[in-house]
């Protein structure tokens, strides 16, 4: 079976889906969600204490899902909770468990989460974490010492097609590429013109870009996302459509975006179902994506 890296090398259109780990010692909740994605997702993202809220280790959960369902995973790793030694130790452990896809993140501050008095680390940022993963892939640690065996990480980073200053955003991405980033997963897009401009701007970097697609559930959600969430712009036409419809309208809009992004030549889409995992299959079917074997 081809890996996510191999699919991107062959320019296959890929679908990734983001899941949150449980606040529990049991992985059952996320396992039940992951099993619904078999045949529809090429890989599943496992978040790292998203919004600085305590959750199960993404590396452990990613390993469980890969072993139980043969569904490839992408584990998130943030710089919030670990120093330079801790980050490298986590990466070596992930590699030993066969979890080789990583999304590198700086992370939200603890003050935003459920342990606001926790002390943040932030010894480095997402670009520094990319460099750490690249260095381990090269067979050395960050002190220059040789590893017994190198890692083989497929290193992902984030992007924002709706950035107010797209040129500055692309310069940041170029810096991440130079540090060792190998693919991009973006924030949600709702305007194909923004996606097209982003693709054109990233073309010379040669990085596979998977655009975020977050299905809207209501008019209220559309307004909130547009007005309150930085980096997300929802065109007035889509807001008006959601004013007349609900979940089904949101699924249809998401499917239209998936089709449009595929036609633009994107490497794939990154779906964020937000506690509505059945939406993934519905969107894939509406978009005419073939079921995966």
TAURCOR-V599768 format. One record per run of one state. SS is the DSSP state (alpha for helix, beta for strand, coil for the rest). FROM is the first residue (numbers start at 1). LEN is the number of residues. Records with the same first field share a line. If there is no record, write none. Layout:
SS->FROM-LEN, FROM-LEN
This chain:
coil->1-3, 10-4, 20-8, 36-7, 47-3, 53-5, 70-3, 79-5, 97-4, 106-4, 113-13, 138-2, 141-5, 147-7, 160-6, 180-3, 189-3, 206-2, 214-5, 229-7, 245-2, 265-3, 272-6, 287-7
alpha->4-6, 28-8, 50-3, 58-12, 84-13, 110-3, 126-12, 166-14, 192-14, 219-10, 236-9, 247-18, 278-9
beta->14-6, 43-4, 73-6, 101-5, 140-1, 146-1, 154-6, 183-6, 208-6, 268-4
